[in-house]
């Protein structure tokens, strides 16, 4: 009986140690060189260091290249794309260059 009690006590201590290590990893505090994902797990690839990365060597957004999308997508080039759609397309008149440029403005890394 004494051996069984000792075994159960050691099992509980061991399980508690494993559980506390798992909990720490899920709350981050990752090892050096690892990122803490948006879900609280440690790793080193895009899933951990990309969007939502909380700490560590997180991947930043790509650098801007000082390109103006408005200078590339001129009225003529935009109209040339729209003109390729079928004249009976209901959404043809819905898409405008101004709406496109407004949408692109929400993504400064685009282009």
Secondary structure, 3 states (H helix, E strand, C coil): CHHHHHHHHHHHHHHHHHHHHHHHHHCCCCCCCCEECCCCCEECCHHHHCCCCCECCCCCCCCCCCCCHHHHCCHHHHHHHHCCCCCCCCCCCCCCHHHHHHHHCCCCCCC
